[in-house]
Amino acid sequence: MRRDVFQAIADPRRREIINLLANQTLNLNGVAEHFDISRPAVSKHIRILIECGLVIVQQQGRERHCKADLSKLKHVSDWTDQYKVFWTKKLDALESFLAKEQKHSIKKKINSKNKKT
């Protein structure tokens, strides 16, 4: 089964593993030490991250060392960028509307004060 990067980041533990490996290369035991789950569970998460292309495992002697390959996260960035544009437009429109409402409210208060005097 071919997995994609969205499946990888859907799980909070896998996101934690990516964050951990983004700054350092660790063997599987080194990764497992950072989590309160079994080593086989960590290995399963690592396997999914490998299938998604977010982790690369290199054999060094008897040990397997894991490192993050963050280039695949560009797919996520590209996908979310389209929504960033959408929400920026919506929030700009809201800001404009609220500014007009505030001006209208201030004018109303001034007019009501002038009528009383």
Backbone as CSV, one residue per row, in Angstrom:
resi,resn,N_x,N_y,N_z,CA_x,CA_y,CA_z,C_x,C_y,C_z
1,MET,0.847,-1.185,0.000,0.000,0.000,0.000,0.890,1.245,0.000
2,ARG,0.651,2.134,-0.927,1.422,3.376,-1.008,0.756,4.426,-0.137
3,ARG,1.499,4.995,0.746,0.988,6.013,1.652,1.438,7.380,1.164
4,ASP,0.741,8.407,1.620,1.180,9.755,1.269,1.540,10.531,2.531
5,VAL,2.124,11.695,2.327,2.643,12.494,3.429,1.527,12.920,4.394
6,PHE,0.317,13.074,3.906,-0.797,13.471,4.768,-1.135,12.370,5.777
7,GLN,-1.016,11.129,5.360,-1.230,10.024,6.294,-0.144,10.027,7.370
8,ALA,1.050,10.375,6.973,2.161,10.376,7.932,1.944,11.424,9.008
9,ILE,1.561,12.619,8.616,1.442,13.695,9.602,0.102,13.673,10.332
10,ALA,-0.782,12.781,9.953,-2.083,12.692,10.625,-1.941,12.196,12.063
11,ASP,-0.900,11.459,12.336,-0.702,10.894,13.670,0.240,11.777,14.484
12,PRO,-0.172,12.175,15.700,0.677,13.051,16.517,2.038,12.444,16.862
13,ARG,2.111,11.143,17.062,3.405,10.514,17.390,4.357,10.603,16.196
14,ARG,3.813,10.403,15.002,4.673,10.498,13.825,5.165,11.931,13.630
15,ARG,4.313,12.910,13.941,4.766,14.306,13.871,5.887,14.544,14.880
16,GLU,5.763,13.954,16.062,6.816,14.083,17.074,8.121,13.440,16.593
17,ILE,8.003,12.289,15.942,9.196,11.608,15.420,9.852,12.475,14.344
18,ILE,9.044,13.061,13.466,9.597,13.943,12.432,10.329,15.120,13.082
19,ASN,9.712,15.729,14.083,10.356,16.850,14.782,11.673,16.417,15.421
20,LEU,11.669,15.247,16.019,12.870,14.727,16.673,13.992,14.508,15.658
21,LEU,13.639,13.904,14.531,14.655,13.563,13.533,15.014,14.738,12.626
22,ALA,14.279,15.813,12.715,14.596,16.987,11.894,15.913,17.611,12.327
23,ASN,16.276,17.437,13.586,17.484,18.070,14.124,18.627,17.111,14.400
24,GLN,18.359,15.818,14.276,19.405,14.849,14.602,19.118,13.515,13.939
25,THR,20.170,12.738,13.759,20.048,11.376,13.252,20.148,10.446,14.453
26,LEU,19.205,9.516,14.541,19.189,8.583,15.674,18.985,7.161,15.176
27,ASN,19.495,6.190,15.944,19.155,4.804,15.638,17.753,4.534,16.185
28,LEU,17.212,3.384,15.858,15.836,3.080,16.260,15.661,3.098,17.776
29,ASN,16.636,2.580,18.499,16.543,2.616,19.969,16.567,4.055,20.473
30,GLY,17.368,4.892,19.844,17.431,6.304,20.223,16.098,7.013,20.017
31,VAL,15.427,6.664,18.952,14.094,7.236,18.714,13.131,6.715,19.769
32,ALA,13.154,5.408,20.002,12.218,4.775,20.941,12.367,5.333,22.352
33,GLU,13.580,5.725,22.744,13.813,6.259,24.092,13.024,7.534,24.375
34,HIS,12.633,8.239,23.343,11.919,9.501,23.515,10.405,9.324,23.666
35,PHE,9.926,8.089,23.596,8.482,7.859,23.613,8.110,6.812,24.651
36,ASP,6.894,6.930,25.129,6.403,5.995,26.145,5.590,4.866,25.516
37,ILE,6.006,4.449,24.328,5.364,3.327,23.645,6.439,2.275,23.366
38,SER,6.005,1.092,22.992,6.947,-0.015,22.780,7.828,0.241,21.548
39,ARG,8.960,-0.423,21.526,9.853,-0.296,20.379,9.191,-0.786,19.101
40,PRO,8.425,-1.891,19.128,7.727,-2.306,17.906,6.735,-1.239,17.409
41,ALA,6.100,-0.519,18.334,5.170,0.543,17.931,5.939,1.687,17.264
42,VAL,7.096,2.024,17.827,7.935,3.062,17.212,8.396,2.596,15.835
43,SER,8.782,1.331,15.724,9.227,0.783,14.436,8.110,0.865,13.393
44,LYS,6.891,0.620,13.827,5.749,0.710,12.901,5.587,2.152,12.412
45,HIS,5.691,3.116,13.322,5.590,4.521,12.926,6.726,4.889,11.965
46,ILE,7.923,4.429,12.272,9.075,4.692,11.403,8.833,4.099,10.022
47,ARG,8.315,2.871,9.975,8.041,2.212,8.687,7.067,3.042,7.850
48,ILE,6.018,3.568,8.484,5.051,4.401,7.768,5.725,5.676,7.260
49,LEU,6.568,6.284,8.095,7.279,7.497,7.686,8.234,7.212,6.528
50,ILE,8.830,6.031,6.508,9.699,5.622,5.398,8.870,5.476,4.124
51,GLU,7.721,4.806,4.242,6.844,4.606,3.085,6.373,5.934,2.499
52,CYS,6.240,6.930,3.349,5.783,8.246,2.903,6.937,9.123,2.423
53,GLY,8.149,8.652,2.596,9.317,9.392,2.149,9.775,10.483,3.096
54,LEU,9.293,10.459,4.341,9.672,11.485,5.310,10.856,11.088,6.180
55,VAL,11.184,9.809,6.191,12.329,9.324,6.964,13.164,8.411,6.071
56,ILE,14.445,8.586,6.177,15.394,7.734,5.464,16.159,6.948,6.523
57,VAL,16.293,5.641,6.300,17.045,4.791,7.228,18.298,4.317,6.509
58,GLN,19.436,4.522,7.160,20.721,4.095,6.609,21.335,3.057,7.535
59,GLN,21.756,1.976,6.944,22.421,0.920,7.703,23.866,1.328,7.935
60,GLN,24.291,1.351,9.200,25.674,1.651,9.554,26.145,0.542,10.477
61,GLY,26.836,-0.399,9.898,27.246,-1.568,10.677,26.016,-2.386,11.034
62,ARG,25.848,-2.623,12.318,24.687,-3.402,12.774,23.494,-2.527,13.094
63,GLU,23.678,-1.228,13.052,22.602,-0.319,13.444,21.983,0.362,12.240
64,ARG,20.704,0.684,12.415,19.960,1.430,11.402,19.728,2.832,11.952
65,HIS,20.203,3.818,11.248,20.069,5.209,11.675,18.996,5.911,10.843
66,CYS,18.155,6.659,11.542,17.032,7.351,10.911,17.307,8.841,10.832
67,LYS,16.934,9.422,9.713,16.999,10.869,9.595,15.787,11.335,8.796
68,ALA,15.363,12.546,9.070,14.182,13.098,8.407,14.562,13.627,7.028
69,ASP,13.650,13.460,6.093,13.749,14.092,4.771,12.529,14.997,4.647
70,LEU,12.708,16.246,5.004,11.583,17.179,5.107,11.110,17.724,3.763
71,SER,11.781,17.366,2.687,11.393,17.890,1.374,9.969,17.477,0.984
72,LYS,9.535,16.325,1.447,8.171,15.859,1.120,7.094,16.717,1.782
73,LEU,7.466,17.447,2.837,6.486,18.312,3.500,6.081,19.484,2.615
74,LYS,6.793,19.700,1.517,6.424,20.752,0.571,5.024,20.494,0.016
75,HIS,4.658,19.229,-0.136,3.306,18.890,-0.606,2.253,19.456,0.347
76,VAL,2.511,19.338,1.632,1.590,19.853,2.646,1.560,21.376,2.583
77,SER,2.732,21.965,2.473,2.829,23.424,2.394,2.081,23.958,1.180
78,ASP,2.274,23.325,0.037,1.583,23.757,-1.185,0.071,23.643,-1.030
79,TRP,-0.382,22.565,-0.424,-1.814,22.343,-0.249,-2.411,23.375,0.704
80,THR,-1.718,23.650,1.803,-2.256,24.604,2.777,-2.167,26.044,2.275
81,ASP,-1.215,26.329,1.384,-1.093,27.689,0.845,-2.360,28.146,0.141
82,GLN,-3.028,27.241,-0.551,-4.254,27.631,-1.236,-5.326,28.079,-0.238
83,TYR,-5.327,27.492,0.928,-6.288,27.885,1.949,-5.841,29.141,2.681
84,LYS,-4.536,29.365,2.745,-4.023,30.580,3.355,-4.508,31.791,2.549
85,VAL,-4.458,31.698,1.230,-4.938,32.778,0.366,-6.431,33.001,0.602
86,PHE,-7.184,31.923,0.643,-8.634,32.007,0.878,-8.934,32.720,2.191
87,TRP,-8.297,32.267,3.274,-8.587,32.837,4.590,-8.040,34.255,4.734
88,THR,-6.952,34.558,4.073,-6.434,35.931,4.111,-7.448,36.877,3.485
89,LYS,-8.033,36.486,2.356,-9.059,37.319,1.706,-10.270,37.489,2.623
90,LYS,-10.690,36.410,3.244,-11.862,36.474,4.136,-11.591,37.374,5.336
91,LEU,-10.410,37.236,5.931,-10.082,38.053,7.099,-9.889,39.519,6.725
92,ASP,-9.341,39.786,5.537,-9.222,41.170,5.069,-10.602,41.786,4.879
93,ALA,-11.526,41.017,4.318,-12.898,41.501,4.131,-13.562,41.768,5.478
94,LEU,-13.347,40.898,6.441,-13.896,41.091,7.781,-13.316,42.338,8.418
95,GLU,-12.025,42.546,8.289,-11.371,43.728,8.840,-11.980,44.997,8.232
96,SER,-12.189,44.995,6.940,-12.788,46.140,6.250,-14.212,46.390,6.751
97,PHE,-14.972,45.321,6.877,-16.350,45.440,7.359,-16.383,46.005,8.776
98,LEU,-15.531,45.498,9.645,-15.511,45.967,11.032,-15.069,47.429,11.121
99,ALA,-14.145,47.834,10.277,-13.707,49.232,10.266,-14.862,50.136,9.847
100,LYS,-15.625,49.729,8.847,-16.790,50.511,8.403,-17.840,50.571,9.501
101,GLU,-18.060,49.457,10.162,-19.034,49.420,11.250,-18.608,50.332,12.395
102,GLN,-17.332,50.342,12.702,-16.833,51.193,13.779,-17.013,52.667,13.414
103,LYS,-16.714,53.047,12.171,-16.908,54.430,11.724,-18.380,54.807,11.808
104,HIS,-19.241,53.903,11.373,-20.684,54.149,11.401,-21.161,54.329,12.847
105,SER,-20.647,53.501,13.739,-21.022,53.577,15.148,-20.574,54.900,15.768
106,ILE,-19.364,55.336,15.436,-18.844,56.605,15.962,-19.689,57.768,15.445
107,LYS,-20.023,57.742,14.158,-20.853,58.803,13.580,-22.215,58.855,14.265
108,LYS,-22.771,57.692,14.550,-24.068,57.612,15.225,-24.011,58.266,16.602
109,LYS,-22.942,57.953,17.347,-22.779,58.524,18.684,-22.630,60.036,18.615
110,ILE,-21.854,60.539,17.650,-21.649,61.985,17.494,-22.974,62.653,17.147
111,ASN,-23.725,62.065,16.238,-25.005,62.630,15.832,-26.002,62.648,16.984
112,SER,-26.020,61.604,17.796,-26.956,61.565,18.923,-26.559,62.577,19.986
113,LYS,-25.253,62.818,20.180,-24.785,63.844,21.120,-25.160,65.239,20.627
114,ASN,-24.999,65.452,19.332,-25.329,66.774,18.752,-26.826,67.057,18.847
115,LYS,-27.653,66.061,18.731,-29.100,66.244,18.824,-29.523,66.600,20.253
116,LYS,-28.798,66.085,21.235,-29.141,66.340,22.641,-28.756,67.749,23.056
117,THR,-27.761,68.320,22.408,-27.298,69.653,22.825,-27.972,70.750,22.073
